[in-house]
Amino acid sequence: MSTADAKTVEARCVRLVSKAENAAALAPVVERLTLERGPNDVLIEVKAAAVNPSDVKAATGLMPYAVFPRTPGRDYAGVVIGGPAGTLGREVFGSSGDLGIRRDGTHASHLVVEADAVVEKPKTVSWEEAAGVGVPFVTAMEGFRRAGVPKSGETVLVFGVNGKVGQAAVQIATWQGARVIGVVRRTEAYEGHSSAPVEVIDASAIDVATRVRVLTGGKGADIVFNTVGDPCFRAAHKSLALRGRQILIAAIDRIVQFNILEFYRGQHTYVGIDTLGLSSAATGAVLRDLGPGFANGHLKPFPIRANAIYPLERAKEAYVAVAGSSRDRVILKP
């Protein structure tokens, strides 16, 4: 790699020319484009980039503000090859709400982002692992930042505990000393990293709210992180402690039955999180909050399986895998 400060570069970029009906109909192509950085931007040689469900949703027209043609991708890890003083050669990672949706993103050999958007990559984390941190950990941390970061003595209930955001929420909550109870739709153990044991409730076999009351001596959960949305809304609501907070990040059906009396008598708080509304710089600030956790080992990136890593030329396969609800963290490697 050259140590010269690059202002422009010819990049290989995955391009989506127009929206598709579904993932199977996607027709990404790899094109060469000249990228140019501004005075307050960094130019990054991308070492790895993750594929998120939101990348596929934007490609299939579920986000009306997504622009075409564009390069998709929100999460990345790489080396700075051009930028303001002191940035050259830094190993960085990052994510964003607008990258890959409103503007060209990370599924490319190179990327231009604002200098204050990038975060130092932890030395113990590989390129692929760092690229996989972004959206799930940012979503979980932003939820806790808005609802109140959990602390020792509090109970956090996580619906969809084995999803990527669910696992990130568990890691952050147990790092902070909170007790975590997870909810699954069928019999299975918690499969992610945590700094303390995680009790798991099988929602297909037992009433979640009743079990939560038993496990908490009748109190309920201080925070409910509902990664599933409306199918779990009622159970989440019933599980809340006095002054409990429910974090919501997803919906299947938009309309739910809502008991206002229980809401205000319980003094509850509901927090909606949409990381698509976060700029690159705002996302960088969230990731910086997580840095100490990765440095001290309380937080761990998701394991990356070799068969979930694709070259840019096989981007369609990667998108189809994510659309098919793959539990793997899917990575593109330029």
C-alpha positions as CSV (number, residue, x, y, z in Angstrom):
1,M,0.0,0.0,0.0
2,S,1.3,3.5,-0.9
3,T,1.9,5.9,2.0
4,A,1.0,8.8,-0.3
5,D,-2.1,10.7,0.6
6,A,-4.6,9.7,-2.0
7,K,-7.3,12.2,-3.2
8,T,-8.9,10.0,-5.8
9,V,-9.0,6.3,-6.6
10,E,-10.5,4.0,-9.2
11,A,-12.7,1.6,-7.2
12,R,-14.4,-1.6,-8.0
13,C,-18.0,-1.2,-6.8
14,V,-21.1,-3.4,-6.6
15,R,-23.8,-1.5,-8.4
16,L,-27.6,-1.8,-8.2
17,V,-29.0,-0.2,-11.3
18,S,-32.7,-0.4,-10.3
19,K,-34.9,-1.9,-7.6
20,A,-35.9,-5.5,-7.9
21,E,-39.1,-7.4,-6.9
22,N,-37.2,-9.6,-4.5
23,A,-33.7,-10.8,-3.7
24,A,-33.8,-13.5,-6.4
25,A,-34.4,-10.8,-9.0
26,L,-31.5,-8.7,-7.9
27,A,-28.9,-8.1,-10.7
28,P,-25.9,-6.5,-9.1
29,V,-22.9,-5.7,-11.4
30,V,-19.3,-4.8,-10.5
31,E,-18.3,-1.5,-12.1
32,R,-15.2,0.7,-11.9
33,L,-15.9,4.2,-10.6
34,T,-13.6,7.1,-9.7
35,L,-14.0,8.1,-6.0
36,E,-12.9,11.5,-4.8
37,R,-12.6,12.6,-1.2
38,G,-13.3,16.1,0.2
39,P,-11.0,18.0,2.6
40,N,-12.7,16.6,5.7
41,D,-13.2,13.0,4.3
42,V,-11.1,9.9,4.5
43,L,-10.5,7.5,1.6
44,I,-10.6,3.9,2.8
45,E,-9.3,0.8,1.2
46,V,-12.1,-1.6,2.2
47,K,-10.8,-4.9,3.6
48,A,-14.3,-6.4,4.4
49,A,-17.9,-5.2,4.4
50,A,-21.0,-6.8,5.9
51,V,-24.4,-7.5,4.3
52,N,-27.3,-6.5,6.4
53,P,-31.1,-7.2,6.0
54,S,-31.5,-3.5,5.4
55,D,-29.2,-3.7,2.4
56,V,-31.5,-6.2,0.8
57,K,-34.7,-4.4,1.8
58,A,-33.4,-1.2,0.2
59,A,-32.5,-3.1,-3.0
60,T,-36.0,-4.5,-3.2
61,G,-37.9,-1.2,-2.9
62,L,-38.9,-1.4,0.7
63,M,-37.2,1.9,1.5
64,P,-38.7,4.5,-0.8
65,Y,-35.8,7.0,-0.2
66,A,-33.2,4.6,-1.5
67,V,-31.5,6.0,-4.6
68,F,-30.6,4.1,-7.8
69,P,-28.1,3.4,-9.2
70,R,-25.9,3.1,-6.2
71,T,-23.4,0.9,-4.3
72,P,-25.1,-0.8,-1.3
73,G,-23.5,-1.5,2.1
74,R,-23.6,0.1,5.5
75,D,-20.8,-1.7,7.5
76,Y,-17.1,-1.8,6.7
77,A,-13.5,-2.2,7.9
78,G,-10.4,-1.0,6.2
79,V,-7.3,1.1,6.0
80,V,-7.2,4.9,5.5
81,I,-5.2,5.7,2.3
82,G,-6.1,9.3,2.1
83,G,-7.4,12.0,4.5
84,P,-6.6,14.8,6.9
85,A,-3.4,14.9,8.9
86,G,-3.0,12.0,11.3
87,T,-5.4,9.7,9.6
88,L,-3.2,8.0,7.0
89,G,-2.6,4.3,7.6
90,R,-5.2,4.0,10.4
91,E,-7.0,0.6,10.6
92,V,-10.7,1.6,11.1
93,F,-14.2,0.3,11.0
94,G,-17.6,2.0,10.9
95,S,-21.3,2.0,9.8
96,S,-24.0,4.4,8.9
97,G,-27.7,5.0,8.4
98,D,-27.3,6.6,5.0
99,L,-24.4,4.7,3.5
100,G,-25.5,2.3,0.8
101,I,-29.1,3.6,0.8
102,R,-29.1,7.4,0.3
103,R,-25.5,7.5,-1.0
104,D,-22.9,5.0,-2.3
105,G,-21.9,2.5,0.3
106,T,-19.4,-0.1,1.4
107,H,-19.7,-3.0,-1.0
108,A,-16.7,-1.9,-3.0
109,S,-12.9,-1.9,-3.0
110,H,-12.8,1.7,-1.6
111,L,-15.1,4.1,0.3
112,V,-15.3,7.8,1.0
113,V,-16.7,8.8,4.4
114,E,-16.3,11.8,6.8
115,A,-13.2,11.7,8.9
116,D,-15.1,11.8,12.2
117,A,-17.2,8.7,11.1
118,V,-14.4,6.2,11.4
119,V,-13.4,4.4,14.6
120,E,-10.1,2.7,15.4
121,K,-10.3,-1.1,14.8
122,P,-9.5,-3.1,17.9
123,K,-6.2,-5.0,17.4
124,T,-7.7,-8.3,18.6
125,V,-10.5,-8.2,15.9
126,S,-10.0,-9.4,12.4
127,W,-11.1,-7.4,9.3
128,E,-14.1,-9.6,8.7
129,E,-15.2,-9.5,12.4
130,A,-14.8,-5.7,12.5
131,A,-17.0,-5.4,9.4
132,G,-19.6,-7.5,11.1
133,V,-19.9,-5.4,14.2
134,G,-21.7,-2.3,12.7
135,V,-25.5,-2.4,12.4
136,P,-26.3,-5.0,15.1
137,F,-24.2,-3.4,17.8
138,V,-25.1,0.1,16.8
139,T,-28.8,-0.7,17.0
140,A,-28.4,-2.4,20.4
141,M,-26.3,0.4,21.9
142,E,-28.4,3.2,20.5
143,G,-31.5,1.5,22.0
144,F,-29.8,1.4,25.4
145,R,-28.4,5.0,25.1
146,R,-32.0,6.2,24.4
147,A,-33.8,4.0,27.0
148,G,-31.0,4.2,29.7
149,V,-28.0,2.0,29.7
150,P,-28.7,-1.0,31.9
151,K,-26.9,-1.3,35.2
152,S,-26.1,-3.8,37.9
153,G,-29.3,-4.9,39.7
154,E,-31.5,-4.3,36.6
155,T,-33.1,-7.0,34.5
156,V,-33.1,-6.9,30.7
157,L,-35.5,-9.1,28.8
158,V,-34.5,-9.7,25.1
159,F,-37.1,-11.0,22.6
160,G,-35.3,-12.6,19.6
161,V,-32.2,-13.2,21.8
162,N,-30.4,-15.3,19.2
163,G,-30.7,-12.7,16.4
164,K,-27.7,-10.5,15.8
165,V,-29.2,-7.4,17.5
166,G,-30.4,-9.6,20.3
167,Q,-27.0,-11.1,20.9
168,A,-25.4,-7.6,20.8
169,A,-28.0,-6.4,23.4
170,V,-27.1,-9.4,25.6
171,Q,-23.4,-8.6,25.4
172,I,-23.8,-4.9,26.2
173,A,-26.3,-5.6,29.1
174,T,-24.1,-8.2,30.7
175,W,-21.0,-6.1,30.2
176,Q,-22.8,-3.4,32.2
177,G,-23.6,-5.9,35.0
178,A,-27.3,-6.3,34.3
179,R,-29.2,-9.7,34.5
180,V,-30.5,-10.9,31.1
181,I,-33.4,-13.1,30.3
182,G,-33.8,-14.2,26.7
183,V,-36.9,-15.2,24.7
184,V,-36.9,-17.7,21.8
185,R,-39.7,-19.1,19.6
186,R,-38.6,-22.7,20.0
187,T,-36.5,-24.8,22.4
188,E,-32.9,-23.6,22.0
189,A,-30.1,-22.2,24.2
190,Y,-28.6,-18.7,23.9
191,E,-25.9,-19.1,21.3
192,G,-23.9,-15.9,21.6
193,H,-21.2,-14.4,23.9
194,S,-22.1,-13.0,27.3
195,S,-20.4,-11.9,30.5
196,A,-22.9,-13.6,32.7
197,P,-25.4,-16.5,32.4
198,V,-28.5,-15.9,30.3
199,E,-31.8,-17.5,31.2
200,V,-33.9,-18.5,28.2
201,I,-37.7,-18.7,27.9
202,D,-39.2,-20.8,25.2
203,A,-42.3,-18.7,24.1
204,S,-43.8,-21.7,22.4
205,A,-44.0,-23.7,25.7
206,I,-44.7,-21.1,28.4
207,D,-46.3,-17.7,28.9
208,V,-43.4,-15.3,28.8
209,A,-44.8,-12.5,31.1
210,T,-45.8,-15.1,33.8
211,R,-42.3,-16.6,33.7
212,V,-40.6,-13.2,33.9
213,R,-42.6,-12.3,37.0
214,V,-41.5,-15.6,38.6
215,L,-37.9,-15.1,37.7
216,T,-37.9,-11.5,39.1
217,G,-39.9,-12.1,42.3
218,G,-43.0,-10.4,40.8
219,K,-41.2,-7.2,39.7
220,G,-40.8,-7.7,35.9
221,A,-38.1,-6.5,33.5
222,D,-36.6,-3.0,33.8
223,I,-35.8,-3.0,30.1
224,V,-37.5,-5.1,27.4
225,F,-35.5,-5.1,24.1
226,N,-38.0,-6.2,21.5
227,T,-36.1,-7.1,18.3
228,V,-39.2,-8.9,16.9
229,G,-41.8,-6.2,17.0
230,D,-45.6,-6.6,17.0
231,P,-45.8,-10.4,17.5
232,C,-44.1,-9.9,20.9
233,F,-45.6,-6.5,21.7
234,R,-48.3,-7.8,24.2
235,A,-45.9,-10.2,26.0
236,A,-43.3,-7.5,26.2
237,H,-45.8,-5.0,27.6
238,K,-47.0,-7.5,30.2
239,S,-43.4,-8.2,31.3
240,L,-42.4,-4.6,32.1
241,A,-41.7,-3.6,35.7
242,L,-43.0,-0.3,37.1
243,R,-41.2,2.5,35.1
244,G,-39.9,-0.2,32.7
245,R,-38.7,0.7,29.2
246,Q,-39.5,-1.2,26.0
247,I,-37.2,-0.7,23.0
248,L,-38.7,-1.4,19.6
249,I,-36.7,-1.8,16.3
250,A,-38.9,-3.8,14.0
251,A,-42.5,-4.4,12.8
252,I,-44.3,-6.9,10.7
253,D,-47.9,-5.5,11.1
254,R,-47.7,-1.9,12.0
255,I,-50.8,-1.7,14.2
256,V,-51.0,-3.2,17.7
257,Q,-53.6,-3.2,20.5
258,F,-52.3,-0.8,23.1
259,N,-53.7,-0.6,26.7
260,I,-53.2,3.1,27.6
261,L,-54.3,2.6,31.2
262,E,-51.7,-0.1,31.8
263,F,-49.1,2.1,30.0
264,Y,-49.6,5.2,32.3
265,R,-50.3,3.3,35.4
266,G,-47.1,1.3,34.9
267,Q,-45.3,4.6,34.1
268,H,-43.7,2.9,31.1
269,T,-41.5,4.4,28.4
270,Y,-41.4,3.2,24.8
271,V,-38.4,3.9,22.7
272,G,-38.3,3.5,18.9
273,I,-34.9,3.0,17.3
274,D,-34.2,3.5,13.6
275,T,-30.5,3.5,12.8
276,L,-31.2,4.5,9.2
277,G,-31.7,8.0,10.7
278,L,-28.2,8.1,12.1
279,S,-25.5,9.8,10.1
280,S,-22.0,8.3,9.7
281,A,-20.7,10.7,12.3
282,A,-23.5,9.9,14.8
283,T,-22.9,6.1,14.2
284,G,-19.2,6.6,14.8
285,A,-20.0,8.2,18.2
286,V,-22.1,5.1,19.1
287,L,-19.3,2.7,18.1
288,R,-16.7,4.7,20.1
289,D,-18.9,4.0,23.2
290,L,-18.5,0.3,22.5
291,G,-14.7,0.5,22.0
292,P,-13.7,-0.2,25.7
293,G,-15.9,-3.3,25.7
294,F,-14.2,-4.8,22.7
295,A,-10.8,-3.8,24.1
296,N,-11.4,-5.5,27.5
297,G,-13.1,-8.6,26.0
298,H,-16.5,-8.1,27.5
299,L,-17.8,-7.5,24.0
300,K,-16.9,-10.0,21.2
301,P,-17.6,-9.7,17.5
302,F,-19.7,-12.3,15.8
303,P,-17.8,-15.3,14.6
304,I,-17.4,-15.3,10.8
305,R,-17.7,-18.6,8.9
306,A,-15.5,-19.1,5.9
307,N,-18.5,-20.1,3.7
308,A,-20.3,-16.8,4.6
309,I,-17.5,-14.7,3.0
310,Y,-18.1,-13.8,-0.7
311,P,-16.1,-11.8,-3.3
312,L,-17.7,-8.7,-4.8
313,E,-18.5,-10.7,-8.0
314,R,-20.7,-13.0,-6.0
315,A,-22.6,-10.2,-4.2
316,K,-26.0,-11.6,-5.4
317,E,-25.4,-14.9,-3.6
318,A,-24.5,-12.9,-0.4
319,Y,-27.8,-10.9,-0.7
320,V,-29.9,-14.0,-1.3
321,A,-28.3,-15.7,1.7
322,V,-29.2,-12.7,4.0
323,A,-32.7,-12.5,2.5
324,G,-33.1,-16.2,3.3
325,S,-32.7,-15.4,7.0
326,S,-29.2,-16.9,7.3
327,R,-28.0,-16.8,10.9
328,D,-24.4,-16.3,9.6
329,R,-22.9,-12.8,9.5
330,V,-22.5,-12.5,5.7
331,I,-19.3,-10.7,4.5
332,L,-18.1,-9.3,1.2
333,K,-14.4,-9.2,0.7
334,P,-13.0,-7.0,-2.1
